[in-house]
C-alpha cells in the first residue's frame, strides 16, 4: 500500500515536493487554499520567472548569505543544471541571460507553473483547495493534518508554506506557527530583497529611474557591498534590482547605520569625468551653473546634485573654482543617500528567518524533532541574493523533502 503524504503549500517548493514524492509511488495530497498553484512563482522575475541560476555548487552557496552550508547536500543532489534539465523535460525551453539567470524562452512564468501542474495531474496528486489549520502529532510522529474542511491522515507531512513576504500570495506565516507548535524554533522573520526607506531626501527624485549606475553600501562607514545596474527613486526611498540585491547585505538595522553611495557615471573614472566636466563648463562658461549639467544628468537629478555640491546655482560657470569642480566630481562619483531602514517584510521578495536549520536534517529536510515531518523552501531559515538562487533553494529542498518523505520508513 502506498505511503500517504500531505504537502502543505502549492508554491514552487510544495509542487516540487509533491511531484518528487509521487514519482516514488507515494499517495500525495497537496493542500493549497489559493485558486491557482504557484501564485508567487507567477510574479517572480517581473512575470518572466528567473527559475534558477546556471552556476556551479560553490557559486550557488556563495550567493546564499544565510545558512548556505546547510544547503550543500540538497544542492549536490539536485543542482541548478538538474533543475534546468527537469523543466526542459517538462516541455519548458530555457535560456540563460546576463549573470547566468535562467528564464523560460517564452518569458512567461505561467509556462513554468503550468508545466508543474501538468506533471502533478499526470502523477495523480490529489489537489485540495483547503487551508491547513494544524498538524496532528502523537508519540513524537506525524499522524495527519487538520484542515478547515476535513482531516487528512498522513504518514508524512511536508511543510512548504513559504515565508511572510507578499501575503496576498498566501504566505501568511501559518507554516511557521504550525512548526512552532510542533516544537521547532522559528528565528525572527524579516524582509530580504526588499526596498529601502531613506530619510525623505529622495522624495524630490520620486519616479526617477537610473540605469547603468554603481551602488556601494556602507555599514557604520565600512564598505560591505558594491554592484552595478538599475535603481529607482520612490515616494518612500529606493527600489529596483540594484537596491533589492543590496538590501540582502543590510542585515543589522537597529544595530548599525547604513548609507549608500551612487556612482552616477561608473563608465568614467575620475580623470575622464573631470575632462568631461571641463568640456561642459567650457560650453556653458557664460551661463549660470544650474544650466551647465543638462548634457550630463537627468533633469530631475540636477537640483539635488547642485544642492549636494553646495555651489550657488546662479554662479556663472566661468567663476566655478577648481576646488568646487573637484567637489562636484566627488558628488557625481559618490552621490550620498542615508538609509532609515527596510520597508516592511510584506513588501519583500523573500523572507529571511524561519525554521532553525539545526533542527532539520540537511540531506532529507526531515525534522529532527518530529518523525515524519519535513520542510521545503522559504519556511526554512535560508535566503539568497537575486538571480534565481531563491527558486533553486525551493527546487532542491522540495526535491530532497519529497524523495525522503516517500522513501523513509
Buried (B, 14 or more C-beta within 10 A) or exposed (E): EEBBBBBBBBBBBBBBBBBBBBBBEBBBBBBBBBEBBBBBBBBBBEEBBBBBBBBEEEBBBEBBBBBBEBBBBBBEEBBBEBBBEBBEEBEBEBEBEEEBBBBBEBEBBBBBBBBBBEBBEEBEBBBBEBBBBBBBBEEEEBBBBBBEEEEBEBBBBBBBBBBBBBEEBBBBBBBBBBBEEBEBBBBEBBBBBBBBBBEEBBEEBEEBEBEEBBBBBBBEEEEBBBBEBBBBBBEBBBBBBBBBBBBBBBBEBEEBEBBBBBBBBBEBEEEEBBEBBEEBBEEBEEBEBBEBBBEBBBEEBBBBBBEBBEBBBEBBBEEBEEEBBEBBBEBBBBBEBBBBBBBBBBBBBBBBBBBBBEBBBBEBBBBEBBBBBBBBBBBBBBBBBBBBBBBBBBBBBBBBBBBBBBBBE
